[in-house]
Amino acid sequence: MGTTGRRLRRGATVGVALALVALSAPPATAATSTAATSTAAAGAGGVVPARVHQPWLWQATVGQRPTGPAALVFFTSRTRFLESTGVLVGRDGGYRLIPLHVAEDHGLLSPDGRHYLRPSGELLDLTTGRQHRPLHTGMRPLAWSPDGQRVLSTRSNNDEVISFGPDNQQLNNPEKPDDLLVLDPYRGVEQVVAAGTFAAYAAAAWSPGGDLVAVTGAPDEAATIAERQRLMVIDPTSGIPRWQVELGDRRMLAGPAAWHPDGRRIALLAFDGCAGLGCTAEQTAARTWRIEFLDAATGQPLGEPLPVSASTTEIVGWRGSDTVVKQSIEADRDEDRRAVLAALSPGGGREVLVTAPPGSTDLAVPGDLLTRAAFGGPERQPSPFAAPLWCYLAVAVPTVLVVALVLRRLLRRRVATGAAPA
């Protein structure tokens, strides 16, 4: 009887172990097919998938199970964290989560897709899952350099506390001009760029050669209130301005990829219609948008503007003469809108390159994949098996307990059955 009980227990243990192994890995045929497809797509240049999907609620984070460099990152609140969360889609097809801190804005993806720089100054290595803080807090990264070695960032100098006198009069002005910095995010080295007095910086873009930067922002407090911006092109090493133009309240830099790869043009996002804080929702919706170009050497208008939809938020890259922009697809409910990347041609054509799932609010593709236009990759489906260890334990422990109870019941029944004839 003891031998039979031991055999049953050993068989149950082996069965549970085999079940866990089966759960921890997808079927061999599917894995082989996915790997072969990814390899073929990479060889053909299609690394960025045309469509991505919502992750599973139990999807592992980058820190729990790294999956390698990013093909893209999108942001959605439809995860177990119930707030905006980054979703990494690796170049091997794996999905991983990048949880954000409370009230944290979206960070920047490095040009090679290996790192994610948080606004908090933390640098997340997507290939190892390790994270460290080489930079001080209070900074806001604006743009990676084309070689991926430097980051243009701002640092707030505002006072944290407003002081009042005995008669309740304000003793200090907490608003101070921001600093413009060039950072080495790997070693934590920072250099202040003497770029004049800006009350706050809004956006920045590096030149293709990395020797100049275009920055925009409000030059003073009055401009901040009126939402007026100034554009300045600067040598980031010496801090010497090359030229500057006033953009007013209806034009802005078109994003971190606003400087065209040919080095001759800088793109602006502009609109006609009501501007300022006093606009109603109807007036804001009635604005007409376009992309304008300035001569990178002089700041003078250059070429014909390109009409765009009101959902266009910024330029993320270029595909030959086409402009690759970030947009959103409208839905009946705001929470069902989805982010897309689209290529706009000078002739008015539009091609959707990447579509994120409903509820997505942002989408980023590494600069190296944008440069070689590596779109058209296979559609990525998140694997339900890419889960953290606690998820497997949550499944395994109840399973072991149920098996143990069943075995105990069977053993008692066998004992009772064997004792009855005697």
C-alpha angles and dihedrals in degrees: 000000000000090000092052092049092051091050091051092049092047092049092049092050092051091047093052091047092051090048092053091049090051091050094049096058133043119236112291093238093054093046091048091047093049092048092048091048092048091049092049092047092049091051091050092047097250104124102136109076118231092226135020132190143217114281122240115267089245095046112143121248123239089255093053099046116004115209104187135252119354126256086188143332125219131180128229139158093216096098134097088271090066092217138073108312131176116239115203117206106196126213087249090058097256122141121217134169127239105199114209126219119250110292090356118153123225116282135217128272114221118242092251093048093237100109139043116204114206122211085240089068095253117136115212117201104215093196096055104020091232119137132194137168111237093160135062122254121254093058129119116203113221108178143350118234114249092253092051094236101105138039128206109220143164128228123205117228096183118134113254093215131045112218122216130195129226092276091050092255117149110251101189141033107231093196111095129169113268124241122238112219139188108211136194098213093192098055099025094240117151134190124193114228113217095224101153126257115322119168088208136349118231108182143348141195132193123227114246091256094047093234097109137035132203114214132180133194147124110295094207143002093270090055090049091057093044092044091235119154138199125209119214131179112211141179100239093207100051098022090227113148117229096194142327137207134190111243098188121206100305103056132063139167108279096232140282091310095049093116107086116234090241088065093228103094139051117198126222130193108224138173141191121223139051115356133188137040094299095069118116122228090256092052092048091050090050094061117118116218136206142164115244128191132220128197105256091215099050110011091238121138113272131192130337123318120247116228114228137179122265089249092067109112106171148337113263100178149326134259106196105294091346122099115225109212138178114240140158132232114232121236137183088258124041091227089060096057115118133208121238139178114224135182114225118200124208089245092062099264122142128200122184108224104176131016123196122202126270112287094032115137104183141018132196133184123191115259095239091058091046091050093056093036092235095179130136098061123155119287110266121224117191114243115236088211094064092091134137122260093257089061092056090046090050088056098038101048096056089044092054091047092050091048090048092051092048091049091048091051092048092049092050090050092050091048091049092046092048094047096049098075092048 
